[in-house]
Amino acid sequence: MVKGTISKATALMVACLVLGLLTGCAAQKVFRRAEKESKRENWDQAVLDYSKAKSLDPGNVRYGVALERAKLKSSALHFQKGKRYMAANQFRLAVAEFQQTLLLHPGNQHARNEMTKAIRELDRLTAGPSDLELMKDRARLEAMGPPRLDPTSNIPIILNFQDVDASTN
């Protein structure tokens, strides 16, 4: 009886050990793939792979440090893309890039400020002209129309005809 119990316990320990080794091997394989992506500066894929490696081996400090490094690099690239989109007046794309930046690096206050600016500009463009702009346009159009004559005015009207030859008088 004791002998059967020991062999079950031993089998369970061996199974756990094998499972641990397989998990460690899988984590190492994913980590190596993440390292390759880092060397290629493909930071988004590196973040995904480092995250997977860390989830397979949560106690591995090396995986955690590499993940944070990749997140910072990726967030910096997304921030730069967002700035370029802002400069090109592509505010929807800029907002998406700033959101990605903040997802990777939530403490980036500069990215949060830039995203707020992009949202404000996007709202301004989609809202149409303001009441003040409409009044300015109306005033401009009225000023371009024919002159209004006031019969009660005592200001003389002077007409100068440029196409008329002075010798025909």
Secondary structure, DSSP 4 states (H G I P E B T S, - for coil): -HHHHHHHHHHHHHHHHHHHHHHHHHHHHHHHHHHHHHHTT-HHHHHHHHHHHHHHSTT-HHHHHHHHHHHHHHHHHHHHHHHHHHHTT-HHHHHHHHHHHHHH-TT-HHHHHHHHHHHHHHHHHHH---HHHHHHHHHHHHHHSPPPP-TT--SPP----SSS-GGG-
